[in-house]
Amino acid sequence: MAHVSQASYFQSLEDAIDRKNGYKVSELLSFKHPHVANPRLQLEHPDSQCQRFFDPPYDEVVAAHLRCCWCVANHDFIQACCCQAAVVQYPF
């Protein structure tokens, strides 16, 4: 999945959410997964794309994760930490 399209990543994540497969969702939102190296998924402003594809609150969670990927790729580790904290601490 290192070089999949944004639509393919979104579809995989949406399928996992719809099936209530928390293990797969956590894998797809993890920095241990190879998708984080994909430049197509390193987005500075992913909010509008995520809002079009995901329902709340998942749109915000996915957007924070993709922004975090962008921050890490650009060596902005403080902002990356803030973004990833928003992902893992989101109040469901």
Buried (B, 14 or more C-beta within 10 A) or exposed (E): BEEBEBEBBBEBBBEBBEEEEEEBBEBBBBEEBEBBBBEBBBBEEBBEBBBEBBEEEBBBBBBBBBBBBBBBBEEBEEBBEBBBEBBEEEEE
